[in-house]
Amino acid sequence: MATNNSPDAFHQQRLVQAQNKANNPFLQQLEQKCHNDSVAEYHIDVLEHLFTAEIQTLPTLGLIEQQPEIKLSMRPLLLDFLFEVGNILNLSRSTFPLAVSLIDRYCSTRIVKKQHYQLLGLTSLWISCKNLDSKFKIPTLSDLRKICVDSYTKELFIEMEKHILKSLEWVVNAPTYDAFVDSFLSLLTSGSDSQAMIIKHNIQKIKVTAYYLGELFQFYPNIYFDYSSSRIAILAIMSAISLSKLPINLMTILHFYNNVLAVSTSPQHFPRLVLVIEDFQTVFQNIKFLAIPNSLQQKYLMNCRRTNPNGTSDGNRNGALAANRAVPPKTPKVSMPLTPGPSPEERIDRKRRETLDQPSLGGNNAPGPKRMKSNDTTTSGAPHRI
């Protein structure tokens, strides 16, 4: 019988038993209940810390819009690509929103060239993964190069990582909407009234729907930059309750959020984060008009098909998932050219000038204007401060 290098002869056996116990749903529920009971008295303290950190890590839309080469229209394409990478690597739920926060905060501080935008996104996801995920899920530099089809070298990833950390003064952690969703739902279910019991009975449905809406809102700058993570979380919870048609007064939840906010934040920050019912009405009316990104569709489509209607797991589907994880995601084709090309208006103006300068058919043999070589090639140096 082969022995391993561990001095404990029953090490492997205990690992197997621990794995079986960890997969037991009953034990998972007991552990979750024990955790909730232990941290219940610290909910307000946790929220106060999250609100303080949120105010300190808000991105600035005005500075992002001043980027000379990066446009907001390129942002959903990059996020769709990064979300697909996260699905393939099976990263935790908080990894992607933290990576989005790193991208936006960096773009609020440094000028980003168009050919470095994908590099910034992958490096931000890499930093977020190293901060939140298990060690075996963290991609290597070789994996990152395969994901971007060798568009960047290992040295560029390391250099970009240093730029991000120095630009953000090593403040990596930022409260994301899912952390606020968990905290708000825990507080909403801590009461003993009828509405708290309804939320507690449907908490899984509300939580999953709120997570989905929070992920969807990140792709739309007009929602994501208008509201902070805490406001997005409470709007997602209210929208989830409304979509589920639960008999809950939404004004009660809105007053609850504003009361918690008034207790947890200083007066100068309270007007900036307060919510009114018009905010919810605007966001809820826009939900049905939001196009769902492909990566988001794939994630929830996989989760819905992971089990058959009779509750048994689908072996073929699991095999397809395993095969899908081996295939790298498609890299963005539009927003990642090596050098920025002419805008559509410049193309039309150039075509019109070439047409006017062409020789007439009557015998003028003068050649048309020569096309000038582009001199707008960019270097791969460090981004400059705005």
N, C-alpha and C positions, 0 to 999 in steps of 0.2 A: 504494500500500500504506500503510495507516494505521500510524502509529508511536505508541508509548506515551510517557509522560513519563520513563521510565527512560533514563539516559544509555547504558545497556548495550543494544545492539541484540538480543542473544541472551538477555536476561533471561527472557522468557516461555518460550523453548525449554528453558532449563535448569530452570525450574520444573516443566515437564511431565516432563522426564527424571527429576528428583528424585522426583516423585510416583510414576512407574512403578517406580523402584527401591525406594521405600518400601513399595509393595504387593507386592513379590516375597517369597513365603514363605521361600525359601531364604536370602535376605539377612536377613530378620527373625530366622531361627534363628541365623545367624552372629552377628548383633548381640547377641542375647540370651545366647549362649554367651560372647561376649567380655565382656559386662557381668557375668555370673556369675563368670567367672574373675577379673575385676578386683576385685570386692567380696568374694570368698570369705574373704580373710584378715581382713576387718573385721566378720564376722558377729557375733561375741561383743560387739564394741564397739557395733554397731547395736542389738542386743538389750538391752544394758545401758542405752542411752539411751532405748529404748522403754519399758522397765520403769520407769525413773525418771519419765518423763513420764506414764506410766499411773497411777502412784500419786498424782501431783499433780493429776490431772484426773478422779478418780473422782466420780460423782454420789452424792448421799446420799438413799437411799430414804425414810428417816424424815422428812426435811424436805419431800420431794415429797408424802408422804401427809398432811402437815399443811396442804396448800393448801386454803383454804376453799371454792373454787369448782371447782377442777380435780380430777377423779377419775382414777384409773388406768384405769378402764374407758373413758375417752375417748381414751386414748393410742393404742390400735391403730387407731382410726378416723382420727386425724390422720396417723399414720405411713403408713397405706394410701394416703391422699390424696397425701402428699408423695412416696411411692415411685412413684405413677403419674405425677406431675409430672416426676420424674427420668427415667422411661422415655420420656416424650414429648420432653423436651429432650435426650435421649441423653447424660446426664451420666456422668461417670466412676464407677467402682464405689465409690470411697472417699468420694464426695460425700455420699451418703445417710447412712452411719454417722457421719460427722463432724457432719452436721446433727442427728442424733439425740442425739449427745453434747452439742451446744450447747443443745438444748432441755432435756435433763435437768439439765445443770449450771446453767442459768438458773433452772429451777424449784426447784433446791436452794438458791437464793440470794434470789430475789424472789417476791413474791406475784403470781400471774398471774390476771387476771379471765377469766371464761369467754368473753366476746366478743373477747378478745385472743389466744386460744389458737391460732387459725388464723394470725393475724398473726405470732405468735412462730414458728410452724413454717415459714411461707414465708420470713420474714426469715432464719432460721437456715439454711435451704437456700440462700438467696441469698448469705449470707456464706461458706458452705462452697463454693459454686460459684465465687465470686471467688477463693477461696484455692487451689483444686485444678484447675479446669477451664480449657480454652482460652478466650481472650477472646471468640471469636465464639459460644461456647455460653452465656455469661452472660446471663440475661434482663434486660431493661430494666425500669424501674419501670412502664412502660405494660404490659409483658407480665405483670408480677406482678398488676396490677390486673385484667387480663383473666382471669387464672387464678382469682382469687377473686371474679369477677363484680362488680367495682367495690365490694366490701364495705369496702375501706379506701382512703384517699387516699394519694398519694405521700408527703405529709408524715408520715403515720403510719408508713410503712415506714422512712423515714429516722430518725424518732424512736426506733422500736423497735431499729433497728440500733445507734444510740448507746447505748441502755439495755443491750443484750446485751454490747457490747464493754466498757463501763464496769463492768458487774456482774462480768464474768469477768476484769477487769483486763487486757484485751487478749490473753489467752492463748487463742488460737483453736485451734491445732493440738492434737490429742489422738490418741494411738495407737488405731487401729481394728483390728478383728479381722482384716481382710484383710492388713494389714501384717504381723501376727504369723504368719498362714498362710504368706505368702511366705517369711518368715525361717525359720520352723520347717522347712518343706519343703526349703529350700536346705541347711539343716544336716543334715537326715535323709538327703539324697541325696549328701552329701559323702563318706560312707564307701565302703568297697569290699566290705562283706560282702554276703551274699545278700539280706537284707532291704532294704538300701539300693538294690540293683539292681532289686528288685521295685517299690519306690516310684518309682524313676526311670523305669521302664518304664510305669507307670500314673499318672504325676504329673499329667497333664492331667485325667484322670477324678477323681482325688482332690481336686485343687484346685477344680474346678468344683462338686463336691458339697459341699466344705467351705465355699465361698463361699455356696452356696444355704442351707446350714444356719445359717451365721452371720447371713444376712439374715432367716431365719425366726425365729431366737431373739430378735431385737430386738423383735418384736411381743409377746413374752410376758414381762411384768415378773418373774414368778417364776423365770425362767431368766436374763434379762438383768441383773437387779440382784443376783442371787446370785453371779455369776461376773464376773470382770474380762474385758477384751478378750483378754488372753493366754490365759486359761483357756478362754474360749469358742472361741478358735482351735484349741487343742490338743484340746478335746472334739469339735469339728467334724471335725478331721482323723481322730481315732480312730473317730468314727461313720462317716465316709466310707469308711475302710478296712474297717470291719466290714460296711457295706452292700454294698461291692464284693466281699466274701468273699475277700479276699486272704490268702495264708498268711503273716501277719505277727503276731508276738507283741505285743499291745497293751501289756502290762506294760513291754516294752522302751521303747516310746515314752513311757510315763508316767514311767519313771525318767529318761529322757533330758531331759524337760521340767523335772523337779524338780532334776536336776543342773545344768542350765543356769541355772535360777532361783537356785540356791544360789550360783553363781559370780557372777551378774550383779546381785544385789540385796543390800542390807544385811540383817543378821540380824533386825532388828526388823520388816522387811516380809515376810520369807520365810514365816512361818506364815500370813500373810493370803492369799498367792497359791498356796500349795502345793496339789497335787491328789492325790486318792486314787482307787482303782479304783471305790469306791462312787459318786463323783461321775459318772463315765462311765456306770455302770450305770443310775443314776437318769435322766440325760439321755437316754440311748439308748432306754430303755423308754418315755419320754414322747414320743419323736419321732412314733410312729405315731398318737398321740392329738391332735397339734397340727393345728388347722385352718389351711389355707393361705390367706392373704389373696388377694383378687382381683387386686391389682396384681402380686403375685409370680407368680401363675398366668399372667397375661398376658405378663410378661417372658419366662419360660422357654418358654411356648407359642410366642411369636414366634421365639425362638432355635431351637426345634426345627423349625419350619415354614419357616425362612428358606431351606432348601435342600430339593430334592426327594430321594427315595430314591436316584436315580441320580447325585446330587451336583451337578446343575445348579441354578442359582438360579431362583427362582420369580418371574417378572415380575409376575404378578398380586398375589402376596403383597407384593412391594416397593411396588407401587402402593397397596395397602391400608395398608401401614405409613406411607407418605408422607401419605395422606389422614388416617390416625389422628393423626399428629403435629399436624395443623392444627386438631384439635378439642380444646378445653380440657377437662381432667378435671373430673369431677363434684365439686362442693364438698360437704363434709360437711353433712348436713341436721340431725343430731341435736344435735351438741355445740357448735354455733355460734349460739345465739340471742342477740339483742341484749341482753336482760336475763334473768337466771336466773329460771326459773319455779318453781312449787311442786314439791316432791318428791312421789312417788306416795303416801307416807304422809299428807302434808298434803292431797292431793286427796281421799283417802278420808275423812279427818277432817272436811274442809270439807263434803263431800257428806252425811255423817252428821248434822252440826249443822244443815245446811239442811233435812234431812228432819224432824228433831225439832222445829224451830222453825216448820214450816209450819202454817197454821191448820187446825183440824179441819173436817170437813164439817158439823158441827152448827150453824154460824152464827157462829163466832168469825171476824170479818172483819179481825182485826189483821194487818197486812202482815208478811211474813217479814223477816229481817235484811237490811239493805242491804249489797251487796258493796263493800268498801272498795277504793279505788284503791291500786295498788301504789306504795310509796315506796322500793323497793329498786333504783331506777335507779342505775347506776354511771357515774362520770365516766371520761373518757379520759385521765386524768393518768398520771403515771409510777407503775409498780408500787413498792410499799413493801418495804423489807427485812424479812425474817422476824425 
